[in-house]
């Protein structure tokens, strides 16, 4: 069986690139309209002289053309990116000795440096990083680039005491290409730091050209900072000396100046997103393994191989340098401590999955995942896994995860239903009623013309149990419960999907939005699921990226990615769009011929579609619009070269755009159990269409049988219904 994480390798590669900072050259949001910024490089000097120096450069733009360049001879403009920049179309410039610069000193034994910086601008306004060089006489001054953690013009580096700093040095006109010596200065006075950051060239005025008071580390390119005070701000500057005795002359927060914010150990680190056998999104990084604190705890299916994947998002300005994991280590050790490596996997940037199991039912296990950054910040996440055996000895469980209006009772009298159809009790009747029995509640009141006799519900004749999740203080859906059933139907309507707040409240969020893990584990165990209505919106609304369309969830905006329920299980992996619209639903192809050719609205004048007695007349009954969620950009899920995501229905969502979009699919691959996803409800259409949808899934796909004469019997230990809900 193919590893499910292989199927998302491409998406993970993108996420790893973003997490390690490789997205810094984007000039717009991560959408299809992104512009890759150009790159500019200085060429090796052809000749040098004390009076004049010609500088040449070249540039390229992978997704456009170079429009022009901007150049400067001001070291502070080079350091900050602002200040005096001159536009040019040329690719060369001559520096002359008379080019005085702000902050330049006179009377020194060495010549005053001459500075040059250039950046490229492409045809869409994208700006490259600055390429810069300093000359001292006819010598090119050496440069330093701090590489771990990477400096930023905007963000401070979050470091713990004892962190290591690494850099690289360059001397373009030396035989080795490397400087001879490095020195550093560590400032801790905020006024001094503010002065230097506002005018970096002040460092030459204060300390150059000898820099006698700076500490030398010889030719080493790493420094461990000890004795730092938490919550204190520091500024580290690193310079190099070359064979000519000249020092680094350019100072920049993008290169050799690192602003450091010292943090307490274990508080900051990469934020991990975990998916696969369990799904978990950390809210903060750092160390999360305190036995006295609530750890993520998940049920996982017993007696089968399990796979967990993850990726990390580092703090701003940091790069992730590696991951590792351990299951039930005898000695977890301190976070990031390599002395415990016998219990752990090796540190690697490509260690993003853990495979283990099978686990015996009824056992508990601890999964540790760590991620570390170039600045030494370590996140440790401990996840408690409880292995649960599944029996799959019952047919169907229908989960009502909706917050429809309950019956209203005033002074012991049931009130006539009002507002949007259906309320909770009305939907129960439409779905589950055995038919031929008196309705209860307001429909039984003689003052309302009652009692009335119910019609059979659209599930009548199948063997099923029901579960309601409304007002439950804890998630009533567990893997232990789901694992009793071979098939699960999970229903969420649009209004319920948009609610927020604790699910324990009567009008709180649906449980699928808050805790989809039990259902995910059930699917991983091989259970078959039918997702009905707004399940996509419910599980995706928390991941809408600010500044993007709230109705669209896209892989391009890094919303629809591994770890999202819709991505991992229904396998909708390109773009999910939601909204209320007029539409037409038509069956796609002939593979699922057991389904109705079209799903049609309720028909005026059709006896089977007449409103219930207390809903006549009712403007909500024959609806003109309905909620739909659909795949709005083409996607194909291939396993072993064959498509494993079938389209059952497509929706035409706009008269101006007649192109239909997939809104009901069947995933039938090997990565998890079978998942049917239907982006509309199954009660707002003509009765024959609703029955056709139910029969199409339960009979056509699942192979179950409807017995019209069989009563529905629900197990008392399964039913979890709020007060006021009635079956007819």
C-alpha positions in Angstrom: 0.0 0.0 0.0 1.3 3.4 -0.9 2.2 5.8 1.9 -0.4 8.5 2.1 2.4 11.1 2.8 3.9 10.3 -0.6 0.8 11.7 -2.1 1.3 15.1 -0.5 5.1 15.3 -1.0 4.7 18.2 -3.4 2.6 20.2 -1.0 5.0 19.5 1.8 7.9 20.6 -0.3 6.2 24.0 -0.7 5.4 24.2 3.0 9.0 23.4 4.0 10.3 26.1 1.6 8.0 28.6 3.2 8.8 27.4 6.8 12.5 27.8 6.1 12.2 31.3 4.8 12.5 30.8 1.1 9.4 32.9 0.4 11.1 36.2 1.2 11.4 37.2 -2.4 7.7 37.3 -3.1 6.2 40.7 -3.8 2.6 39.9 -3.4 0.4 37.4 -1.6 0.9 33.7 -2.3 -1.7 33.5 -5.1 -1.5 32.7 -8.7 -0.5 36.3 -9.4 2.7 36.2 -7.3 5.7 37.9 -8.7 9.2 36.4 -8.1 11.6 39.2 -7.4 14.7 39.6 -9.6 18.2 38.8 -8.5 21.3 41.0 -9.0 24.9 40.1 -8.6 28.2 42.1 -8.7 30.8 40.7 -11.1 34.4 40.2 -10.1 36.4 43.4 -10.6 38.4 43.5 -13.9 40.7 46.2 -12.6 41.2 48.4 -9.6 42.8 51.6 -8.9 43.2 54.1 -6.0 41.5 56.9 -8.0 38.8 55.0 -9.8 37.0 51.7 -9.7 34.6 50.3 -12.3 31.8 48.2 -10.9 29.8 45.9 -13.2 26.7 43.8 -12.4 24.2 41.5 -14.0 20.6 40.5 -13.1 17.9 38.1 -14.1 14.2 37.7 -13.4 12.7 34.2 -13.7 9.2 35.3 -14.3 9.6 38.6 -16.2 12.2 41.2 -17.3 14.5 43.7 -15.7 13.0 47.2 -16.1 15.8 49.3 -14.5 18.3 49.4 -11.7 18.8 51.7 -8.6 22.3 52.5 -7.3 23.7 54.4 -4.4 27.1 55.3 -2.8 25.7 56.0 0.6 26.5 53.2 3.1 23.5 54.0 5.2 21.2 53.7 2.2 22.8 50.3 1.6 22.2 49.4 5.2 18.6 50.5 5.4 17.3 50.2 1.9 16.1 53.8 2.1 17.7 57.2 1.5 19.4 58.4 -1.7 19.0 55.9 -4.7 19.5 56.9 -8.3 17.7 55.2 -11.2 19.8 53.9 -14.1 19.5 51.5 -17.1 23.2 50.9 -17.2 24.9 47.8 -15.8 28.2 49.5 -14.8 29.3 52.4 -12.7 32.7 54.1 -12.0 33.5 55.0 -8.4 36.0 57.8 -7.9 38.0 58.8 -4.9 36.1 62.0 -4.6 32.9 60.2 -3.7 32.7 61.4 -0.1 30.1 59.6 2.1 28.2 60.5 5.2 30.1 59.5 8.3 33.5 59.3 6.5 36.5 60.1 8.6 39.6 62.0 7.6 43.1 61.9 9.0 43.2 58.2 9.2 46.2 56.2 8.0 44.1 54.3 5.5 42.1 55.6 2.6 38.4 56.4 3.1 36.2 53.6 1.8 34.2 54.0 -1.3 30.8 52.3 -1.3 28.5 51.0 -4.0 25.1 49.3 -3.8 22.7 48.2 -6.6 19.3 46.7 -6.7 17.2 45.5 -9.7 13.5 46.4 -10.4 11.5 44.1 -12.6 8.6 44.9 -15.0 6.0 44.3 -12.2 7.7 46.4 -9.6 9.5 43.6 -7.8 12.8 44.7 -6.1 15.8 42.5 -5.6 18.0 42.3 -2.5 20.8 44.8 -2.5 24.2 43.7 -3.8 26.9 45.9 -2.3 30.7 46.4 -2.1 33.1 48.6 -0.3 36.6 49.6 -1.6 39.5 50.8 0.5 42.0 52.3 -1.9 42.4 49.6 -4.6 41.4 46.8 -2.2 37.9 45.3 -1.9 36.9 45.3 1.8 35.9 41.8 3.1 32.3 41.2 4.0 30.4 39.1 6.6 27.1 37.4 6.2 25.5 36.0 9.4 23.7 32.8 8.4 22.3 31.3 11.6 20.1 32.9 12.6 19.6 34.9 9.4 19.5 38.6 10.1 16.4 40.7 9.2 15.9 44.4 8.6 12.5 44.0 10.4 12.5 41.3 13.0 14.7 40.6 16.1 16.2 37.2 16.4 14.7 35.3 19.3 17.5 33.5 21.1 18.1 31.8 24.4 21.2 32.3 26.5 23.9 30.0 25.2 22.8 30.1 21.6 25.4 29.7 18.8 25.7 32.3 16.0 27.3 31.3 12.7 28.5 33.4 9.8 30.4 33.3 6.5 33.1 35.6 5.3 34.1 36.7 1.8 37.1 38.5 0.4 36.7 38.7 -3.4 40.2 39.7 -4.2 42.0 37.3 -1.9 43.6 34.1 -3.2 41.5 32.0 -0.8 38.4 34.1 -1.2 38.2 34.2 2.6 39.2 36.8 5.3 42.0 36.1 7.8 40.3 37.2 11.0 36.9 37.9 12.5 35.9 40.3 15.4 32.7 41.1 17.0 31.0 43.7 19.2 28.0 43.0 21.5 26.0 46.1 22.5 23.4 45.9 25.3 22.7 49.6 25.8 19.4 50.5 24.2 20.5 54.1 23.4 23.6 52.9 21.7 21.7 50.2 19.8 19.1 52.8 18.6 22.0 55.1 17.4 23.8 52.4 15.5 20.6 51.1 13.9 19.6 54.6 12.7 23.1 55.3 11.3 25.1 52.0 10.9 28.1 53.9 9.4 28.5 55.4 12.9 30.4 52.2 13.8 33.3 53.2 11.5 33.4 56.7 13.1 33.4 55.2 16.6 35.7 52.2 16.2 37.4 52.2 12.8 39.7 51.5 11.2 41.5 49.3 13.8 38.5 48.1 15.9 41.0 47.5 18.7 38.3 47.1 21.4 36.3 44.4 19.5 36.8 40.8 20.5 38.7 38.6 18.1 37.7 35.0 17.4 40.5 34.4 14.9 39.4 32.6 11.8 36.5 30.8 13.5 33.0 31.5 12.0 30.9 30.6 15.1 30.3 32.2 18.4 28.4 31.0 21.5 26.8 33.9 23.4 26.9 33.3 27.1 25.7 35.4 30.0 22.7 36.9 28.2 19.8 38.3 30.3 16.3 37.2 29.3 14.0 40.0 28.0 17.2 42.1 27.3 17.8 43.5 23.8 21.3 43.1 22.3 23.0 44.0 19.0 25.7 41.8 17.6 28.1 43.1 14.9 30.6 40.9 13.2 33.4 42.2 10.9 36.3 40.6 9.0 39.9 41.6 8.3 41.7 40.7 5.1 45.4 40.2 4.1 45.7 44.0 3.5 44.7 44.8 7.1 41.4 46.3 5.9 38.2 45.7 7.8 34.6 45.2 6.8 33.3 48.7 5.9 29.6 48.0 5.3 27.2 47.4 8.2 23.7 46.2 7.6 20.9 44.4 9.4 20.6 42.3 6.4 24.2 41.0 6.6 26.5 41.4 9.6 24.3 43.1 12.3 22.0 40.9 14.3 19.4 42.4 16.7 18.8 39.8 19.5 15.8 39.5 21.8 16.7 37.1 24.6 13.9 34.8 25.6 13.4 32.3 28.4 14.2 28.6 27.5 11.3 26.6 26.1 9.0 29.5 25.4 9.5 30.1 21.7 10.1 27.8 18.8 8.6 26.6 15.5 4.8 26.0 15.5 4.1 22.4 14.4 1.2 21.2 12.3 0.6 17.5 12.6 -1.5 15.4 10.2 -2.1 11.8 9.3 -3.1 9.4 12.0 -3.7 12.5 14.2 -4.3 16.1 13.3 -3.1 18.9 15.6 -2.2 22.5 15.1 0.0 24.1 17.9 -1.0 27.6 18.9 2.5 28.4 20.1 5.9 26.9 19.7 8.3 26.0 22.6 8.3 23.0 24.9 5.0 21.3 25.5 5.7 18.1 27.4 4.9 19.0 31.0 3.0 16.0 32.6 1.1 18.5 34.8 -0.3 20.3 31.7 -3.0 18.9 29.4 -1.2 17.4 26.3 -2.9 16.7 23.0 -4.6 13.4 23.5 -6.0 11.4 20.6 -7.6 8.0 20.0 -6.0 6.1 17.1 -7.1 2.8 15.6 -5.5 -0.3 17.1 -3.9 -3.2 15.3 -2.8 -1.4 12.2 0.2 0.5 10.9 0.0 4.3 11.6 1.8 7.2 9.9 2.0 10.8 11.3 3.4 13.7 9.3 4.2 17.2 10.3 5.8 20.5 9.2 6.9 23.5 11.2 6.5 27.3 10.9 9.5 29.1 12.5 9.4 32.4 14.3 9.9 35.4 12.0 13.5 35.7 10.9 14.4 32.1 11.7 15.0 29.0 9.6 14.1 25.4 10.6 17.2 23.3 10.5 15.9 19.9 11.5 13.2 17.6 13.0 13.3 14.4 15.0 10.8 12.1 16.7 10.5 9.3 19.2 7.8 6.9 20.3 7.8 5.9 24.0 11.4 6.9 24.6 12.9 5.4 27.8 14.6 8.8 28.4 13.2 11.7 26.5 16.0 13.9 27.8 16.1 17.7 27.5 14.6 19.3 24.4 17.2 19.2 21.6 19.7 17.2 23.6 21.6 15.0 21.2 22.8 12.8 24.1 19.5 11.0 24.0 19.8 10.2 20.3 19.5 6.4 20.9 15.8 6.9 21.6 15.2 9.4 18.8 15.4 9.6 15.0 18.3 11.5 13.6 18.0 15.3 13.2 17.1 16.0 9.6 15.2 18.7 7.7 13.6 15.8 5.7 12.4 13.9 8.8 8.8 14.9 8.5 7.0 11.6 9.0 6.9 8.9 11.6 5.7 5.3 10.9 4.9 3.0 13.7 2.4 0.3 14.9 0.4 -1.7 15.0 -0.5 -0.7 18.6 -2.4 -3.1 20.9 -6.0 -2.0 21.8 -6.3 -0.4 25.2 -2.7 0.8 25.4 -1.4 4.3 25.8 1.7 5.7 24.0 3.7 9.0 23.9 4.8 10.4 20.6 7.4 13.2 20.8 8.2 15.5 17.9 10.9 18.2 18.0 11.9 21.0 15.6 14.8 23.4 16.0 15.8 26.6 14.3 19.1 28.1 13.2 19.1 30.1 16.4 18.8 27.1 18.6 15.1 27.4 19.5 13.6 24.0 20.0 9.9 23.0 20.0 9.0 19.8 21.7 5.5 18.5 21.2 4.3 15.4 23.2 1.1 13.7 21.9 -0.7 11.0 23.9 -2.0 8.2 21.7 -4.7 5.8 23.0 -5.1 2.7 20.8 -8.8 1.9 20.4 -10.1 -1.4 18.9 -12.8 -1.1 16.2 -15.4 -3.8 15.7 -17.5 -2.5 12.7 -20.3 -4.7 13.7 -23.2 -2.3 13.0 -24.5 -0.8 9.8 -24.9 3.0 9.9 -24.6 5.8 12.4 -26.0 9.2 11.4 -24.5 12.1 13.3 -26.6 15.3 13.5 -23.9 18.0 14.1 -26.4 20.9 13.5 -27.8 23.7 15.6 -31.2 24.0 14.1 -34.0 25.8 16.1 -35.6 23.4 18.6 -39.3 23.2 19.4 -40.5 26.3 21.3 -42.7 25.5 24.4 -44.5 28.3 26.3 -46.4 27.4 29.4 -46.3 23.8 28.4 -47.8 24.5 24.9 -45.8 23.7 21.8 -45.7 26.7 19.4 -46.2 26.6 15.7 -42.9 26.3 13.8 -41.7 29.5 12.3 -38.6 30.8 10.5 -36.5 28.8 8.0 -37.6 25.3 7.4 -36.7 22.9 8.9 -36.4 23.3 12.6 -34.7 20.4 14.5 -37.8 18.4 15.1 -39.1 18.9 11.5 -35.8 17.6 10.1 -36.0 14.6 12.4 -39.3 13.7 10.9 -38.2 14.3 7.3 -35.2 12.1 7.8 -36.1 9.3 10.2 -39.9 9.0 10.6 -41.3 5.5 10.2 -44.5 7.0 8.7 -48.1 6.4 9.6 -47.7 7.6 13.2 -49.1 10.8 14.8 -46.8 13.8 14.7 -45.9 15.1 18.1 -45.3 18.6 19.4 -47.2 21.5 17.7 -48.5 19.1 15.1 -50.4 17.1 17.7 -52.3 20.1 19.0 -56.0 20.1 18.0 -55.8 23.9 18.0 -53.4 23.6 15.0 -55.7 21.2 13.2 -53.8 18.1 14.6 -53.1 15.5 15.2 -51.4 14.9 11.8 -49.9 11.6 10.5 -46.3 11.6 9.4 -44.9 10.3 6.1 -41.9 8.0 6.1 -38.5 9.6 6.4 -36.0 9.3 3.6 -33.9 6.9 5.7 -36.9 4.7 6.7 -36.2 1.1 6.0 -32.4 1.2 6.6 -30.8 -0.1 9.8 -29.3 2.9 11.5 -28.7 4.7 14.8 -28.6 8.4 15.4 -26.5 10.7 17.5 -27.0 14.4 18.1 -24.2 16.7 19.3 -26.1 19.8 20.4 -25.2 21.3 23.8 -22.8 18.4 24.7 -20.1 19.6 27.2 -17.6 17.2 25.7 -17.4 15.7 22.2 -20.0 12.9 22.2 -18.3 11.4 19.1 -15.4 9.1 20.0 -13.5 6.6 18.0 -14.7 3.9 20.3 -18.3 4.8 19.4 -17.7 5.3 15.6 -15.7 2.1 15.5 -18.8 0.1 16.1 -20.2 1.1 12.7 -19.2 0.2 9.2 -20.7 3.4 7.8 -21.1 7.0 9.3 -23.1 9.8 7.8 -22.1 13.3 9.2 -24.4 16.2 8.6 -23.7 19.9 9.0 -25.9 22.7 7.6 -24.6 26.0 6.4 -25.8 28.1 9.4 -24.4 25.7 11.9 -21.1 25.7 10.1 -20.7 29.4 10.4 -21.3 29.5 14.2 -18.5 30.1 16.7 -18.2 29.6 20.4 -18.1 26.5 22.6 -20.0 23.5 21.2 -21.4 23.0 24.7 -23.6 26.1 24.0 -27.0 25.5 22.3 -25.9 27.9 19.5 -22.2 27.1 19.7 -19.9 25.7 17.0 -20.5 22.3 15.6 -18.1 19.6 16.9 -16.7 18.8 13.5 -15.3 22.3 13.3 -13.7 22.0 16.8 -12.6 18.4 17.0 -12.6 16.4 13.7 -10.0 14.0 15.0 -12.4 11.2 16.1 -13.9 11.1 12.6 -10.4 11.4 11.0 -9.2 8.4 13.1 -12.3 6.4 12.1 -11.6 7.1 8.4 -7.9 6.1 9.0 -9.2 2.8 10.5 -11.0 2.1 7.3 -14.5 3.3 8.1 -16.7 4.6 5.3 -18.1 8.1 5.6 -20.6 10.3 3.9 -20.1 14.0 4.6 -23.3 16.0 4.0 -23.8 19.7 3.6 -21.3 22.3 4.9 -18.6 19.9 6.3 -16.0 21.6 4.2 -16.8 25.1 5.5 -17.0 23.8 9.1 -13.5 22.3 9.0 -11.9 25.1 6.9 -13.3 28.4 8.3 -10.6 28.7 11.0 -7.9 28.6 8.3 -9.0 31.4 6.1 -6.0 33.5 5.3 -6.5 37.2 6.2 -6.9 39.4 3.1 -8.3 36.6 0.9 -11.8 35.8 -0.1 -13.6 34.2 2.9 -15.6 32.0 0.6 -12.6 30.4 -1.1 -10.1 28.1 0.5 -7.1 27.5 -1.8 -3.8 25.5 -1.8 -2.3 28.6 -3.4 -3.1 30.7 -0.3 -1.8 27.9 1.9 -5.2 27.3 3.3 -6.0 23.9 1.8 -2.9 22.0 2.8 -1.9 18.8 4.6 -3.4 18.6 8.0 -6.7 20.1 6.9 -9.5 17.6 7.2 -10.9 18.3 3.7 -7.4 17.9 2.2 -6.6 14.6 4.0 -9.8 12.7 3.7 -12.3 13.8 1.0 -9.1 14.7 -0.9 -10.4 18.1 -2.1 -6.9 19.5 -2.6 -7.0 22.5 -5.0 -9.7 25.0 -4.2 -12.9 24.8 -2.2 -15.5 27.5 -2.7 -18.6 28.0 -0.6 -21.7 30.2 -0.9 -25.4 30.6 -1.4 -26.4 30.5 -5.0 -29.0 29.4 -7.5 -27.8 26.2 -9.1 -28.5 23.0 -11.0 -27.1 19.6 -10.0 -26.5 17.0 -12.7 -25.0 13.6 -12.5 -21.6 13.3 -14.1 -21.0 10.4 -16.4 -22.5 6.9 -16.1 -20.4 5.3 -13.4 -22.9 6.2 -10.7 -26.0 5.5 -12.6 -27.9 4.5 -9.5 -28.2 8.2 -8.6 -30.9 10.4 -10.1 -29.9 12.0 -13.3 -30.5 15.5 -11.8 -31.2 16.7 -8.3 -34.1 19.1 -8.6 -35.8 21.6 -6.3 -39.2 21.0 -4.7 -41.9 21.1 -7.3 -44.9 23.4 -6.8 -48.1 21.2 -7.2 -46.3 17.9 -6.7 -48.1 16.1 -3.8 -44.8 14.7 -2.5 -43.4 18.2 -2.2 -46.3 19.9 -0.5 -45.3 21.8 2.6 -46.1 20.3 6.1 -49.5 21.4 7.4 -48.2 24.0 9.7 -45.9 25.4 7.0 -48.7 26.3 4.5 -48.2 28.8 3.1 -44.5 29.2 3.8 -42.0 31.4 1.9 -39.1 29.3 3.1 -40.4 26.0 1.7 -39.9 26.5 -2.1 -36.4 28.0 -1.8 -34.9 30.0 -4.6 -31.3 29.7 -3.4 -29.3 27.1 -1.5 -25.9 26.7 0.0 -23.3 24.8 -2.0 -19.6 24.0 -1.6 -17.7 22.8 -4.6 -14.2 22.2 -6.2 -13.7 25.4 -8.1 -10.3 24.6 -9.6 -9.5 21.3 -11.3 -7.9 18.6 -9.2 -6.9 15.0 -9.9 -5.9 12.5 -7.2 -3.8 9.7 -8.8 -2.6 6.5 -7.2 -0.5 4.1 -9.2 -1.3 6.2 -12.2 -5.1 5.9 -11.9 -7.6 8.5 -10.7 -9.2 7.6 -7.3 -11.4 10.7 -6.8 -14.7 10.2 -8.7 -17.2 13.0 -9.4 -20.8 12.0 -8.9 -22.5 15.4 -9.4 -21.5 18.7 -10.8 -23.1 22.0 -9.9 -23.9 24.9 -12.3 -23.6 27.8 -9.9 -24.0 30.8 -12.1 -26.0 31.6 -15.2 -23.2 33.8 -16.5 -20.7 30.9 -16.1 -22.3 27.7 -17.5 -19.2 25.6 -16.6 -20.3 23.1 -13.9 -18.0 22.3 -10.9 -17.7 19.0 -8.9 -19.8 19.2 -5.7 -20.2 15.5 -4.9 -17.2 13.2 -5.0 -16.1 9.7 -3.9 -12.6 9.1 -2.7 -11.8 5.4 -3.1 -8.1 5.2 -2.9 -5.7 3.4 -0.5 -4.7 6.3 1.8 -7.7 6.0 4.1 -11.3 4.7 4.2 -13.8 5.6 1.5 -15.2 9.2 1.8 -18.2 10.5 0.0 -18.4 14.3 0.0 -21.7 16.1 -0.9 -21.6 19.9 -0.9 -25.3 20.4 -0.4 -27.9 19.3 2.1 -30.1 16.2 1.5 -33.4 17.7 2.7 -34.0 20.9 0.7 -34.8 19.3 -2.7 -37.7 17.4 -4.1 -38.5 14.3 -2.0 -37.7 12.0 -4.9 -34.3 13.7 -5.3 -33.5 13.4 -1.6 -34.5 9.7 -1.5 -32.4 9.2 -4.7 -29.3 10.6 -3.0 -29.8 8.4 0.1 -30.3 5.3 -2.0 -27.5 6.2 -4.3 -25.0 6.2 -1.4 -26.4 3.6 0.9 -27.3 1.1 -1.9 -25.3 2.1 -4.9 -22.0 2.8 -3.2 -22.2 1.0 0.2 -24.3 -2.0 -0.9 -26.9 -1.7 1.9 -30.6 -2.6 1.5 -33.7 -0.7 2.3 -36.6 -2.6 3.8 -39.7 -0.4 3.5 -41.6 -2.4 6.1 -38.9 -2.6 8.7 -39.1 -0.3 11.8 -36.2 1.8 12.7 -34.7 0.7 16.0 -32.1 3.0 17.7 -29.9 1.7 20.5 -30.5 3.6 23.7 -26.8 3.8 24.5 -26.1 5.6 21.2 -28.9 8.1 21.1 -27.9 11.5 22.4 -30.6 13.9 21.7 -31.4 17.3 23.3 -34.7 17.9 25.0 -37.5 18.8 22.7 -36.3 16.6 19.8 -39.1 14.2 18.8 -39.3 11.3 16.3 -42.5 10.9 14.3 
